[in-house]
C-alpha cells in the first residue's frame, strides 16, 4: 500500500524533530521543509539535514529572507533576552518573536503539500512551556487548519490538513515522546544565540533544560565532547 505523503516543517530544534519522527511513526512518507530566513541560529539548518537523514526523510531548504526583520532573532543590533525567570518568560511576548513567521511557513508548506499531493502538513508548535508566541497557540493553528480546508483545492476535497500533535504537551512530555520515537536529541539545537554550544541563558535554553530536568534526563546536546 502506498504511503501518504506529508510535509514536515523542520527547524533543527527539539520540537520539530519530535514531530518529524512522530509523522514517520504514523506511516507518512515525509519531506522536510527547512527555512533559511536570516535567523541567527543558522547551524540548525545543517543539523536539520542530519536529523531528516536519521528519519529517512528528504529535505528541501528554502531561502526566504525577511528583510524587514522585526525580531531579535533576525536583527543582531537587538539583544536577545537572557537570564530570565520562568515567570518572566511566560509574561508577554518576547523580542524573539518573528512577526508572522508561522503564518508564512505554514502557507508555503500547504502550497508545497498540495503541489505534490501530500495529505498533511505537520508543525511542532506548542504553547505550553514556549515563550508565548501567538502563532504557537491552539486557536491560531485550528484557524489556519480551517483556512487550508477552505482555501485550497485539496482542502475542499478533504485531502489536506494541518497537524500539530505536540500542542497539548509540555516540554517534558515532548522529550519523553521523543525518547520513545528514537529522536537523536544530540543533533537538535534550541539556543537562540546560534552558538556551537548552547548559551544556557536565552529563553529557549532555559525552557529546554527545564524540560529535560522535569523528564529526569540529561540533555545529550550538552555532551558534545
N, C-alpha and C positions, 0 to 999 in steps of 0.2 A: 504494500500500500504506500502510495506517495505521501511523503510528509508535507504538512502545511508549512508555508514559509512565514518568517517573522522578521521584522526589523527591530533590532535592539539598540537603543541609544546607550552608547558605551563611552565613558569618560576616562576610565583607568582608575576610578575611585572604587571604594568598597561597595557601595550600594548598587552601582550599575553592574559590577562584576557578579554580585549575587543574583541580580536579575537575569543576566545572561545565562548563568548556569541553571537557574530555575526554568527558563524558557526551553533550554536544551533538554532538561529532565522531563519536561512536559511533552517532548517529542517534536518540537519545532525545528525546522531547518533554518538556522539563524544567519542573518547577515548583520554585522555590527556597523553602525553609523557613528563615526567619531568626528567631532568638530574641532577644527583649529580656528578659534575665533579671536585670537590675540591674548589669550589668558596667560597669566604669569607662570602658572604651573604646567608648562608645556611638556615636562618629562612624562606626564600622564599619557600623552599621545603614544609615545614609544611603548610604554607599558601596556597600553590598551591592545596593541598589536599582539603582544605576548600572551595576554590574558585570553584574547579571542582564539589564538592558536591552541591554547590549552583546552578550550571548549570545543575545538573543531569547527569554529565558525569563520566565515570570511569577513574581511574588513574593508570598508570604504571610508577614507579620510577626506573630509570636505573642508576646504578653506572658506571661511565665512567671516571675514573681519568685520568688527563693529567699530568703525572709526569715530563714532560719537562718544565712545567709552561710557561714562556714567557710572563706573564702578571701580572700587579699589583693586579688583581682580584684573582690570584692564589698564588702569592708569597708575604708572609707577610713581607719580607725584602724589598719590593719595596713600595714606597709611592704612595698612590692614590692621584691624583691631586685634590686640593681643592681651594676654593675661587677664581675661575677663572671667568672672564667676559664671556659673550656670544660670543664676538668676539674671545676670546682666545680659547673657547671650540670648535668653528667652524673652527679653524685653525689647520690643520694637523690631524693626528690620535693619540689619547692619549695612555698612557701606560695601560689603562684598556682594550684595545683591546685584545681579546684572539685569538691567531693565528688559523685560520681555524675553529673556533667554529661552525658557522652556516653550513659550508660545512659538518662537521661531523654530526651535529644534523639532518640536512635535509636528509642526506644519510641514517641514521639509521631509521628515520621516514618513508622514502619511502620504505625501506625494510619491516618494520612493516606493513605499509599500504597494500603492495602487498600481504603479507602473510595472512592477514585477509580479503582480498577482499574489502578494503576501496577504495573509488574513489578519495579521495583528502587528501592532506597534507596541513594544514594551519600553517602559521607562521606570527607573529605580527610585523615583521620588517618594519621599515620605515626610510628613510634617513633624511628628513627634520626635524629639531629640535632634531636630535640624535647627537651623538658625532662624526659623520662622519666615522663610521666603514665601511670598504669596502664591508663587507658581509651583509650590510643592504640596499644596493643600488638596484634600479630597474633593471639596466642592469645585475647585478650579478644574481638576482632572476629569471629574464627571461631566462638567460643562464642555470641556474640549472633546471628550469622547462623544458627546451628543453632537457637537459641530462636525465631527468626522462622519457620523451617521447621516447627518442632514446635508453635508456639503461636498460629499464625494460620491461618485457613481457606485463604487464598491460598498460604501457605507449604506447607500439607499437600497442596495441589493442584499444587505446584511452579510457582506463578505469581508468587512474590515472593521476592526475595533481597537480601541486603546486599552492597554492593560497596565495596571500599576499594582503588582502583587505585594509590594512592601508597605503600602500606605498605612496599614493598621499596626505595623510593628515598630518597636523602639530599636535603638542601635544594637543593644544586646541580643534582641530577638533576631535581628538581621544577621548578626555574626554567627549565632547558633545555627541558623538555617544554612548559611554559607559553609559551615563546617560539615554539615550533613551532605551537602552537594559537592564537596571537594573543591571549593573555591581556593585558588592559590593566593591567599591574603598577603603573602610576602611580596607579590608583584604589585599590589594595589597601593596607591598613594592618595592621601586626602589633604595634605598640607597646602594651604593657600599660598605659601611663600615660594613654592616651586623649587625648594632645595632638595639635594640628593637625600639628605636625612631630614626627617620631619622636625619642624622647629619646636614642636610641643607647646607652643604659645598661642597660636591662632585658634579661632573658634572651632574650626574643623578638627584640628589636632586634639583639642580638649574634649570635644564630643566623642571622637573616635576612641580615645583612651578610656574615657568614662564607660563607653560601651564594652570594651574588652575587659575592663575591670569588673563590670557587672556580670559579664558572661563567664568570669573567672578563668580567663585565658590570656596568655601573654601575646601581645601583638607581634607576629612574626616579621613585620616590616621594620621593627626596631632592631632586629638581629641581622644586620647586613654585612657583618664581617669587617 
